[in-house]
């Protein structure tokens, strides 16, 4: 809503979510106050990049020959800080749409959830959620923006707000292209009007901005592109500083790649693997971390064409001479040169990860803990690198401790001499997987089982039918080739087994695909396994989460004929006594298996039947 105040001036109310966000920012959002300067410099750099890109094809803009630079001026007497750029500038609509709204959906809800849970809300959220400009309200009680768009017939505007709920826009006379942001500093933030403080912050956070930054006329940043230096010329500290600048990350990177490739395509690249996965990694609007340059001229950030989706966490810069300077975002997606660069970058990154896996397994494990979920999705999309990806997969197993990974190669090295298949079990946690009755045979016979505990494993394991001529099989499948355990003295005869199975079938009828004697059970009485056309239990659980109407397929019920309860039921059936107890027990065994399987649809019936069984059992107990 806007109201007229003076001629050519309007006051706007922030949207409700923007008011909430401003309150959170000013009160408690950021733990590093000086980060606001990095955000304002980053905005200025973006504006200069846009005008530089525009000038490649259009010289008919305001002040086309103006020097592209950023000026920062502190005034201790006025207690103000000014950030000026000669960039693309903003229109009235830009001021309303870009400055007056939250850039990323869900930001307020996420921040409030973090606060409610008592988790730390830190400076890494600034760039991630697109609210960097508003970090300036941590140090300023009023902000003024004066701007003029690059169009030759553009109009100057002034934007003003104290962050309390409204902002004002008015027309002004302004001859220069670009934007000037003035912060009227709070009393406890007066240090940001000091020259020494400004230089310190800029050198820490913004040393590698693509344009010169002048503080009171003195250039304070390094403009030379780091990726054009030789490897021996760059200090580790410079690399870390550059990574933090381009990523807005406070952590050091886990590792980096410095490339200069010539041949089918020529390019330079400086790539980084973050130490921590960003919170928004799986959001649809996640910004890719690679910046594209052509002959040292910025083309675009968030370049999706440079890497496959499963490597979108990589941060860095790619610079090539094989693209025209005036290339558009749309053209980059179909460019032959971009396809070649993507192929080369992907191979180099996988080589780096392979080196870590072989020479620095702890480092690779740290990488896989953070990015393994996304990385595994490459199995179903990047078929040209499928073999390399398979070697880099890691899973927990029954032979590893919780949180410790094993590779498929290590699993095969430990296989028993007669073992032909690689076994796995899908689960939603280590504890629930270890309690799965289908593991009993494998534990007793010391057969290793991979524990696939990541939700994405449900979808990616289908892309892994074999490894080194060994079939990869779920232990929940009915058709596993398991050796029959030796028959104990207490086990039922074949005739007794047949009659009992017939009784089970008569009660369960069309609720199951089949009922068979189990080879895998040791301690449990029954279990459900997947038939010929069925899905793993974990897959069905995922399907039910996506579709409440999904019913799943019928399964095979396996019976442990040596279990005391099963023998007792066989005896009761043979005598023809207490038929109701036999029926209730069979139904309870089946639905108990459904409960363990995660597919029990009527828990109230299960509880009611359990009560009836306990009532029957206690009624037959002699009274004192």
C-alpha positions as semicolon CSV with decimal commas, in nm:
position;residue;x (nm);y (nm);z (nm)
1;X;0,000;0,000;0,000
2;X;0,135;0,346;-0,093
3;X;0,036;0,693;0,032
4;X;0,121;1,031;-0,120
5;X;0,335;1,249;0,110
6;X;0,490;1,529;-0,096
7;X;0,475;1,594;-0,472
8;X;0,667;1,312;-0,643
9;X;0,701;1,123;-0,314
10;X;0,524;0,809;-0,193
11;X;0,542;0,612;0,130
12;X;0,501;0,234;0,114
13;X;0,433;-0,018;0,386
14;X;0,655;-0,321;0,395
15;X;0,472;-0,645;0,341
16;X;0,393;-0,836;0,660
17;X;0,672;-1,091;0,612
18;X;0,919;-0,810;0,543
19;X;0,830;-0,642;0,874
20;X;0,892;-0,971;1,054
21;X;1,225;-1,015;0,880
22;X;1,342;-0,663;0,962
23;X;1,257;-0,718;1,328
24;X;1,451;-1,044;1,335
25;X;1,750;-0,891;1,157
26;X;1,774;-0,586;1,377
27;X;1,728;-0,784;1,699
28;X;1,911;-1,111;1,656
29;X;1,975;-1,244;1,307
30;X;2,346;-1,187;1,253
31;X;2,635;-1,272;1,481
32;X;2,894;-1,079;1,275
33;X;2,782;-0,719;1,239
34;X;3,060;-0,614;1,003
35;X;2,926;-0,856;0,742
36;X;2,679;-0,586;0,629
37;X;2,962;-0,409;0,443
38;X;3,043;-0,722;0,245
39;X;2,678;-0,744;0,142
40;X;2,656;-0,382;0,028
41;X;2,985;-0,413;-0,164
42;X;2,857;-0,735;-0,324
43;X;2,543;-0,553;-0,439
44;X;2,757;-0,274;-0,585
45;X;2,977;-0,529;-0,763
46;X;2,669;-0,699;-0,912
47;X;2,548;-0,362;-1,042
48;X;2,887;-0,298;-1,205
49;X;2,892;-0,644;-1,360
50;X;2,549;-0,579;-1,513
51;X;2,651;-0,250;-1,667
52;X;2,977;-0,402;-1,795
53;X;2,782;-0,682;-1,962
54;X;2,537;-0,431;-2,110
55;X;2,823;-0,225;-2,256
56;X;2,945;-0,523;-2,459
57;X;2,655;-0,477;-2,701
58;X;2,509;-0,133;-2,620
59;X;2,707;0,188;-2,582
60;X;2,393;0,403;-2,582
61;X;2,365;0,426;-2,205
62;X;2,420;0,703;-1,956
63;X;2,790;0,786;-1,900
64;X;2,912;0,489;-2,106
65;X;3,277;0,584;-2,043
66;X;3,246;0,625;-1,665
67;X;3,505;0,438;-1,460
68;X;3,362;0,122;-1,309
69;X;3,455;0,139;-0,941
70;X;3,320;0,136;-0,586
71;X;3,382;0,426;-0,347
72;X;3,337;0,407;0,029
73;X;3,344;0,715;0,250
74;X;3,312;0,739;0,624
75;X;3,229;1,065;0,801
76;X;3,299;1,065;1,175
77;X;3,146;1,409;1,227
78;X;2,815;1,312;1,065
79;X;2,843;0,949;1,184
80;X;2,758;0,824;0,835
81;X;2,890;0,569;0,590
82;X;2,840;0,598;0,214
83;X;2,886;0,327;-0,052
84;X;2,884;0,451;-0,412
85;X;2,900;0,261;-0,741
86;X;2,879;0,350;-1,111
87;X;2,676;0,040;-1,191
88;X;2,346;-0,026;-1,366
89;X;2,140;0,173;-1,114
90;X;1,776;0,113;-1,020
91;X;1,438;0,224;-1,145
92;X;1,142;0,308;-0,923
93;X;1,008;-0,045;-0,982
94;X;1,344;-0,195;-0,881
95;X;1,333;-0,003;-0,553
96;X;0,985;-0,137;-0,479
97;X;1,033;-0,495;-0,599
98;X;1,396;-0,561;-0,504
99;X;1,440;-0,352;-0,190
100;X;1,088;-0,372;-0,051
101;X;1,036;-0,749;-0,052
102;X;1,198;-1,067;0,077
103;X;1,415;-1,213;-0,198
104;X;1,377;-1,577;-0,098
105;X;1,052;-1,748;-0,008
106;X;1,036;-1,919;0,329
107;X;1,307;-1,703;0,487
108;X;1,098;-1,571;0,774
109;X;0,950;-1,912;0,854
110;X;1,295;-2,069;0,857
111;X;1,448;-1,803;1,080
112;X;1,159;-1,823;1,326
113;X;1,188;-2,203;1,334
114;X;1,560;-2,174;1,408
115;X;1,494;-1,930;1,693
116;X;1,216;-2,144;1,839
117;X;1,440;-2,451;1,843
118;X;1,719;-2,259;2,015
119;X;1,962;-2,307;1,725
120;X;2,218;-2,040;1,640
121;X;2,124;-1,799;1,364
122;X;2,447;-1,682;1,209
123;X;2,591;-1,473;0,931
124;X;2,596;-1,757;0,679
125;X;2,224;-1,701;0,624
126;X;2,276;-1,358;0,472
127;X;2,368;-1,446;0,115
128;X;2,178;-1,775;0,131
129;X;1,839;-1,610;0,175
130;X;1,894;-1,299;-0,032
131;X;1,840;-1,049;0,250
132;X;2,192;-0,904;0,265
133;X;2,093;-0,540;0,214
134;X;1,888;-0,544;0,532
135;X;2,186;-0,649;0,743
136;X;2,277;-0,278;0,727
137;X;1,996;-0,208;0,973
138;X;2,209;-0,377;1,238
139;X;2,438;-0,073;1,234
140;X;2,213;0,201;1,094
141;X;1,894;0,356;1,229
142;X;1,819;0,510;0,890
143;X;1,926;0,423;0,534
144;X;1,902;0,638;0,222
145;X;1,952;0,514;-0,134
146;X;1,999;0,758;-0,422
147;X;2,007;0,595;-0,764
148;X;1,968;0,647;-1,136
149;X;1,927;0,373;-1,394
150;X;2,171;0,344;-1,688
151;X;1,908;0,439;-1,947
152;X;2,000;0,774;-2,102
153;X;1,651;0,910;-2,028
154;X;1,639;0,758;-1,677
155;X;1,508;0,935;-1,369
156;X;1,681;0,974;-1,034
157;X;1,514;0,841;-0,715
158;X;1,570;0,855;-0,341
159;X;1,465;0,561;-0,117
160;X;1,453;0,616;0,259
161;X;1,362;0,392;0,552
162;X;1,432;0,354;0,923
163;X;1,342;-0,018;0,909
164;X;1,036;0,025;1,129
165;X;0,772;-0,071;0,873
166;X;0,764;0,179;0,586
167;X;0,988;0,319;0,314
168;X;0,958;0,633;0,104
169;X;1,045;0,684;-0,262
170;X;1,074;1,026;-0,424
171;X;1,203;1,165;-0,752
172;X;1,528;1,361;-0,734
173;X;1,768;1,532;-0,969
174;X;2,069;1,303;-1,017
175;X;2,313;1,328;-1,305
176;X;2,535;1,026;-1,236
177;X;2,453;0,669;-1,325
178;X;2,463;0,418;-1,042
179;X;2,372;0,401;-0,675
180;X;2,477;0,570;-0,351
181;X;2,377;0,407;-0,022
182;X;2,406;0,622;0,292
183;X;2,393;0,465;0,637
184;X;2,311;0,691;0,929
185;X;2,501;0,491;1,187
186;X;2,379;0,400;1,534
187;X;2,584;0,534;1,824
188;X;2,725;0,189;1,903
189;X;2,833;0,141;1,539
190;X;3,031;0,461;1,493
191;X;3,351;0,263;1,429
192;X;3,221;0,196;1,077
193;X;3,282;0,562;0,996
194;X;3,654;0,507;1,072
195;X;3,886;0,459;0,774
196;X;4,097;0,189;0,945
197;X;3,790;-0,016;1,028
198;X;3,653;0,004;0,673
199;X;3,986;-0,108;0,525
200;X;4,008;-0,398;0,769
201;X;3,659;-0,526;0,685
202;X;3,708;-0,488;0,309
203;X;4,039;-0,674;0,309
204;X;3,882;-0,955;0,511
205;X;3,560;-1,001;0,318
206;X;3,581;-0,821;-0,017
207;X;3,943;-0,831;-0,125
208;X;3,863;-1,013;-0,450
209;X;3,577;-0,802;-0,582
210;X;3,614;-0,765;-0,959
211;X;3,627;-0,384;-0,943
212;X;3,853;-0,143;-0,752
213;X;3,726;-0,041;-0,409
214;X;3,844;0,301;-0,290
215;X;3,820;0,412;0,071
216;X;3,850;0,791;0,085
217;X;4,033;0,779;-0,250
218;X;4,273;0,493;-0,167
219;X;4,235;0,160;-0,349
220;X;4,231;-0,117;-0,090
221;X;4,143;-0,444;-0,268
222;X;4,324;-0,689;-0,495
223;X;4,158;-0,682;-0,836
224;X;4,383;-0,920;-1,031
225;X;4,195;-1,244;-1,100
226;X;4,337;-1,511;-0,871
227;X;4,263;-1,790;-1,120
228;X;4,505;-1,631;-1,369
229;X;4,795;-1,671;-1,130
230;X;5,015;-1,980;-1,136
231;X;4,968;-2,237;-0,860
232;X;5,307;-2,155;-0,708
233;X;5,216;-1,784;-0,691
234;X;4,913;-1,833;-0,465
235;X;4,934;-1,868;-0,090
236;X;4,695;-2,100;0,094
237;X;4,566;-1,800;0,288
238;X;4,474;-1,626;-0,038
239;X;4,279;-1,929;-0,155
240;X;4,087;-1,948;0,171
241;X;4,014;-1,575;0,162
242;X;3,895;-1,597;-0,199
243;X;3,670;-1,894;-0,121
244;X;3,508;-1,713;0,168
245;X;3,452;-1,410;-0,052
246;X;3,276;-1,593;-0,337
247;X;3,082;-1,831;-0,112
248;X;2,985;-1,613;0,186
249;X;3,099;-1,909;0,397
250;X;3,272;-1,861;0,732
251;X;3,434;-2,206;0,723
252;X;3,754;-2,286;0,537
253;X;3,699;-2,502;0,227
254;X;3,753;-2,876;0,248
255;X;3,973;-2,862;-0,061
256;X;4,025;-2,694;-0,398
257;X;4,121;-2,746;-0,763
258;X;4,328;-2,498;-0,964
259;X;4,300;-2,580;-1,336
260;X;4,438;-2,449;-1,662
261;X;4,337;-2,676;-1,948
262;X;4,417;-2,637;-2,317
263;X;4,310;-2,854;-2,607
264;X;3,954;-2,922;-2,724
265;X;3,853;-2,626;-2,509
266;X;4,066;-2,370;-2,326
267;X;3,972;-2,251;-1,981
268;X;4,098;-2,169;-1,634
269;X;3,913;-2,262;-1,318
270;X;3,946;-2,226;-0,946
271;X;3,703;-2,464;-0,774
272;X;3,631;-2,532;-0,407
273;X;3,463;-2,814;-0,216
274;X;3,289;-2,664;0,091
275;X;3,340;-2,819;0,433
276;X;2,968;-2,798;0,519
277;X;2,659;-2,844;0,304
278;X;2,453;-2,522;0,285
279;X;2,110;-2,538;0,445
280;X;1,934;-2,467;0,117
281;X;2,120;-2,731;-0,090
282;X;1,799;-2,919;-0,173
283;X;1,575;-2,618;-0,229
284;X;1,438;-2,572;-0,581
285;X;1,571;-2,215;-0,592
286;X;1,924;-2,314;-0,481
287;X;2,183;-2,092;-0,648
288;X;2,466;-2,282;-0,814
289;X;2,807;-2,173;-0,695
290;X;3,007;-2,129;-1,017
291;X;3,073;-1,789;-1,172
292;X;3,136;-1,780;-1,549
293;X;3,383;-1,537;-1,704
294;X;3,484;-1,489;-2,067
295;X;3,836;-1,351;-2,109
296;X;3,823;-1,218;-1,753
297;X;3,489;-1,042;-1,814
298;X;3,205;-1,151;-1,585
299;X;2,921;-1,323;-1,776
300;X;2,699;-1,474;-1,506
301;X;2,689;-1,625;-1,161
302;X;2,471;-1,923;-1,067
303;X;2,590;-2,094;-1,388
304;X;2,399;-2,421;-1,412
305;X;2,563;-2,533;-1,737
306;X;2,912;-2,582;-1,598
307;X;2,847;-2,885;-1,377
308;X;2,592;-3,167;-1,349
309;X;2,325;-3,122;-1,084
310;X;2,477;-3,370;-0,838
311;X;2,788;-3,146;-0,812
312;X;2,598;-2,821;-0,766
313;X;2,760;-2,765;-0,425
314;X;3,096;-2,683;-0,588
315;X;3,195;-2,316;-0,557
316;X;3,436;-2,121;-0,772
317;X;3,514;-1,946;-1,098
318;X;3,553;-2,065;-1,459
319;X;3,709;-1,836;-1,721
320;X;3,727;-1,927;-2,090
321;X;3,819;-1,754;-2,415
322;X;3,602;-1,996;-2,613
323;X;3,280;-1,801;-2,547
324;X;3,189;-1,469;-2,712
325;X;3,171;-1,181;-2,464
326;X;2,810;-1,107;-2,551
327;X;2,683;-1,460;-2,495
328;X;2,341;-1,482;-2,331
329;X;2,235;-1,713;-2,047
330;X;2,015;-1,908;-2,288
331;X;2,299;-1,963;-2,536
332;X;2,538;-2,086;-2,267
333;X;2,303;-2,377;-2,197
334;X;2,332;-2,507;-2,556
335;X;2,695;-2,409;-2,618
336;X;2,932;-2,682;-2,739
337;X;3,215;-2,515;-2,549
338;X;3,012;-2,527;-2,226
339;X;2,941;-2,897;-2,275
340;X;3,314;-2,964;-2,318
341;X;3,400;-2,757;-2,010
342;X;3,137;-2,942;-1,804
343;X;3,279;-3,278;-1,914
344;X;3,635;-3,173;-1,824
345;X;3,538;-3,015;-1,489
346;X;3,331;-3,317;-1,384
347;X;3,620;-3,553;-1,461
348;X;3,868;-3,340;-1,266
349;X;3,640;-3,314;-0,963
350;X;3,581;-3,690;-0,960
351;X;3,959;-3,742;-0,986
352;X;4,007;-3,517;-0,682
353;X;3,747;-3,711;-0,484
354;X;3,905;-4,039;-0,590
355;X;4,244;-3,915;-0,463
356;X;4,088;-3,823;-0,130
357;X;3,916;-4,162;-0,108
358;X;4,248;-4,344;-0,161
359;X;4,497;-4,117;0,018
360;X;4,285;-3,924;0,271
361;X;3,993;-4,150;0,364
362;X;3,895;-3,938;0,667
363;X;3,869;-3,631;0,446
364;X;3,661;-3,821;0,192
365;X;3,435;-3,954;0,467
366;X;3,382;-3,595;0,586
367;X;3,289;-3,497;0,230
368;X;3,051;-3,789;0,191
369;X;2,874;-3,718;0,520
370;X;2,791;-3,367;0,397
371;X;2,725;-3,425;0,026
372;X;2,671;-3,801;-0,016
373;X;2,292;-3,770;-0,045
374;X;2,317;-3,535;-0,343
375;X;2,627;-3,704;-0,487
376;X;2,452;-4,044;-0,511
377;X;2,183;-3,898;-0,739
378;X;2,447;-3,887;-1,013
379;X;2,409;-4,265;-1,050
380;X;2,080;-4,218;-1,231
381;X;2,180;-3,915;-1,439
382;X;2,551;-3,920;-1,528
383;X;2,592;-4,244;-1,721
384;X;2,926;-4,144;-1,875
385;X;3,086;-4,130;-1,527
386;X;2,882;-4,412;-1,373
387;X;3,178;-4,644;-1,308
388;X;3,372;-4,366;-1,132
389;X;3,068;-4,276;-0,921
390;X;3,013;-4,637;-0,813
391;X;3,370;-4,659;-0,681
392;X;3,306;-4,343;-0,477
393;X;2,987;-4,468;-0,310
394;X;2,997;-4,525;0,063
395;X;2,755;-4,701;0,298
396;X;2,739;-4,818;0,656
397;X;2,726;-5,195;0,700
398;X;2,685;-5,464;0,964
399;X;3,068;-5,482;0,973
400;X;3,116;-5,109;1,044
401;X;3,040;-4,900;1,347
402;X;2,764;-4,640;1,338
403;X;2,866;-4,345;1,120
404;X;3,158;-4,534;0,960
405;X;3,146;-4,602;0,586
406;X;3,264;-4,882;0,361
407;X;3,307;-4,893;-0,016
408;X;3,177;-5,164;-0,245
409;X;3,535;-5,265;-0,318
410;X;3,605;-5,312;0,054
411;X;3,283;-5,513;0,090
412;X;3,385;-5,747;-0,194
413;X;3,730;-5,794;-0,041
414;X;3,564;-5,916;0,281
415;X;3,311;-6,148;0,112
416;X;3,308;-6,515;0,211
417;X;3,457;-6,751;-0,045
418;X;3,123;-6,907;-0,138
419;X;2,930;-6,578;-0,135
420;X;2,808;-6,468;-0,478
421;X;2,587;-6,168;-0,403
422;X;2,627;-5,830;-0,236
423;X;2,352;-5,793;0,024
424;X;2,184;-5,472;0,135
425;X;1,898;-5,362;0,359
426;X;1,706;-5,036;0,320
427;X;1,618;-4,861;0,645
428;X;1,540;-4,522;0,790
429;X;1,789;-4,550;1,080
430;X;2,074;-4,772;1,197
431;X;1,884;-4,888;1,506
432;X;1,569;-4,989;1,319
433;X;1,770;-5,164;1,046
434;X;1,966;-5,369;1,301
435;X;1,639;-5,490;1,457
436;X;1,498;-5,609;1,124
437;X;1,423;-5,983;1,153
438;X;1,545;-6,040;0,797
439;X;1,900;-5,978;0,923
440;X;1,898;-6,279;1,156
441;X;2,029;-6,536;0,907
442;X;2,307;-6,301;0,794
443;X;2,418;-6,224;1,149
444;X;2,426;-6,591;1,242
445;X;2,628;-6,682;0,932
446;X;2,858;-6,377;0,956
447;X;2,746;-6,242;0,617
448;X;2,799;-5,867;0,575
449;X;2,497;-5,655;0,479
450;X;2,517;-5,297;0,355
451;X;2,282;-5,067;0,548
452;X;2,127;-4,813;0,312
453;X;1,992;-4,554;0,554
454;X;1,970;-4,244;0,335
455;X;1,622;-4,169;0,190
456;X;1,778;-4,120;-0,154
457;X;1,910;-4,480;-0,148
458;X;1,557;-4,599;-0,221
459;X;1,586;-4,443;-0,567
460;X;1,959;-4,476;-0,641
461;X;2,010;-4,844;-0,552
462;X;1,802;-4,938;-0,857
463;X;2,088;-4,796;-1,067
464;X;2,327;-5,044;-0,903
465;X;2,224;-5,393;-1,019
466;X;2,582;-5,530;-1,026
467;X;2,932;-5,461;-0,901
468;X;3,229;-5,662;-1,030
469;X;3,002;-5,946;-1,149
470;X;2,827;-5,964;-0,810
471;X;2,454;-5,898;-0,808
472;X;2,346;-5,636;-0,556
473;X;2,041;-5,779;-0,376
474;X;1,804;-5,672;-0,103
475;X;1,785;-5,918;0,187
476;X;1,410;-5,850;0,193
477;X;1,365;-6,037;-0,136
478;X;1,197;-6,380;-0,125
479;X;1,420;-6,530;-0,395
480;X;1,753;-6,507;-0,210
481;X;1,969;-6,817;-0,246
482;X;2,011;-6,904;0,122
483;X;2,120;-7,241;0,258
484;X;1,862;-7,417;0,473
485;X;1,966;-7,440;0,838
486;X;2,011;-7,791;0,977
487;X;1,686;-7,927;1,115
488;X;1,671;-7,929;1,496
489;X;1,511;-8,208;1,697
490;X;1,226;-7,976;1,792
491;X;1,149;-7,870;1,435
492;X;0,817;-7,967;1,283
493;X;0,791;-8,254;1,038
494;X;0,715;-8,177;0,673
495;X;0,359;-8,298;0,723
496;X;0,310;-8,069;1,025
497;X;0,461;-7,778;0,835
498;X;0,232;-7,833;0,538
499;X;-0,081;-7,848;0,757
500;X;0,017;-7,538;0,954
501;X;0,087;-7,340;0,636
502;X;-0,257;-7,442;0,509
503;X;-0,407;-7,305;0,832
504;X;-0,218;-6,977;0,791
505;X;-0,341;-6,948;0,431
506;X;-0,701;-7,018;0,525
507;X;-0,696;-6,729;0,775
508;X;-0,487;-6,477;0,581
509;X;-0,622;-6,580;0,238
510;X;-0,581;-6,291;-0,010
511;X;-0,379;-6,067;0,225
512;X;-0,051;-6,233;0,127
513;X;0,116;-6,344;-0,196
514;X;0,241;-6,671;-0,046
515;X;0,342;-6,842;0,281
516;X;0,667;-7,039;0,292
517;X;0,910;-7,195;0,537
518;X;1,178;-6,940;0,629
519;X;1,548;-6,996;0,576
520;X;1,650;-6,655;0,710
521;X;1,480;-6,640;1,053
522;X;1,667;-6,742;1,367
523;X;1,497;-6,573;1,664
524;X;1,176;-6,430;1,516
525;X;0,862;-6,631;1,446
526;X;0,762;-6,473;1,114
527;X;0,873;-6,204;0,869
528;X;0,745;-6,044;0,551
529;X;0,962;-6,043;0,239
530;X;0,922;-5,906;-0,110
531;X;0,773;-6,133;-0,372
532;X;0,847;-6,147;-0,743
533;X;0,681;-5,818;-0,836
534;X;0,692;-5,638;-0,501
535;X;0,881;-5,337;-0,368
536;X;1,115;-5,314;-0,069
537;X;0,945;-5,205;0,252
538;X;1,137;-4,877;0,251
539;X;1,032;-4,806;-0,109
540;X;0,669;-4,865;-0,017
541;X;0,701;-4,633;0,281
542;X;0,832;-4,361;0,051
543;X;0,548;-4,422;-0,192
544;X;0,293;-4,391;0,088
545;X;0,449;-4,062;0,197
546;X;0,397;-3,928;-0,155
547;X;0,052;-4,082;-0,204
548;X;-0,180;-4,159;0,088
549;X;-0,390;-4,385;-0,137
550;X;-0,093;-4,606;-0,225
551;X;-0,166;-4,960;-0,099
552;X;0,150;-5,147;-0,197
553;X;0,183;-5,503;-0,316
554;X;0,115;-5,828;-0,134
555;X;0,416;-5,990;0,029
556;X;0,542;-6,334;0,111
557;X;0,509;-6,443;0,476
558;X;0,797;-6,659;0,596
559;X;0,750;-6,881;0,903
560;X;1,026;-6,998;1,135
561;X;0,917;-7,360;1,191
562;X;1,162;-7,403;1,480
563;X;1,021;-7,117;1,686
564;X;0,844;-7,224;2,011
565;X;0,532;-7,023;1,934
566;X;0,501;-7,180;1,588
567;X;0,544;-7,529;1,737
568;X;0,276;-7,450;1,998
569;X;0,036;-7,337;1,726
570;X;0,104;-7,658;1,530
571;X;0,019;-7,864;1,839
572;X;-0,305;-7,672;1,902
573;X;-0,403;-7,712;1,536
574;X;-0,330;-8,085;1,546
575;X;-0,545;-8,135;1,858
576;X;-0,823;-7,920;1,716
577;X;-0,850;-7,739;2,050
578;X;-0,879;-7,364;2,110
579;X;-0,928;-7,286;1,741
580;X;-1,011;-6,924;1,820
581;X;-0,672;-6,881;1,990
582;X;-0,493;-7,024;1,683
583;X;-0,677;-6,783;1,455
584;X;-0,608;-6,478;1,673
585;X;-0,242;-6,574;1,708
586;X;-0,195;-6,612;1,330
587;X;-0,358;-6,274;1,265
588;X;-0,145;-6,115;1,536
589;X;0,175;-6,265;1,397
590;X;0,093;-6,137;1,050
591;X;-0,001;-5,787;1,163
592;X;0,302;-5,776;1,394
593;X;0,514;-5,839;1,084
594;X;0,325;-5,558;0,909
595;X;0,403;-5,331;1,204
596;X;0,776;-5,406;1,182
597;X;0,751;-5,358;0,806
598;X;0,599;-5,013;0,855
599;X;0,281;-5,098;0,666
600;X;0,024;-5,175;0,937
601;X;-0,289;-4,987;0,826
602;X;-0,522;-5,070;1,120
603;X;-0,326;-5,045;1,449
604;X;-0,648;-5,026;1,652
605;X;-0,746;-5,379;1,537
606;X;-0,398;-5,500;1,628
607;X;-0,421;-5,353;1,980
608;X;-0,775;-5,483;2,029
609;X;-0,671;-5,837;1,931
610;X;-0,364;-5,817;2,154
611;X;-0,592;-5,726;2,447
612;X;-0,817;-6,023;2,371
613;X;-0,517;-6,259;2,362
614;X;-0,385;-6,128;2,694
615;X;-0,729;-6,157;2,848
616;X;-0,749;-6,518;2,732
617;X;-0,397;-6,594;2,861
618;X;-0,458;-6,441;3,204
619;X;-0,797;-6,609;3,241
620;X;-0,628;-6,949;3,226
621;X;-0,370;-6,855;3,487
622;X;-0,435;-7,021;3,828
623;X;-0,550;-6,771;4,091
624;X;-0,373;-6,737;4,428
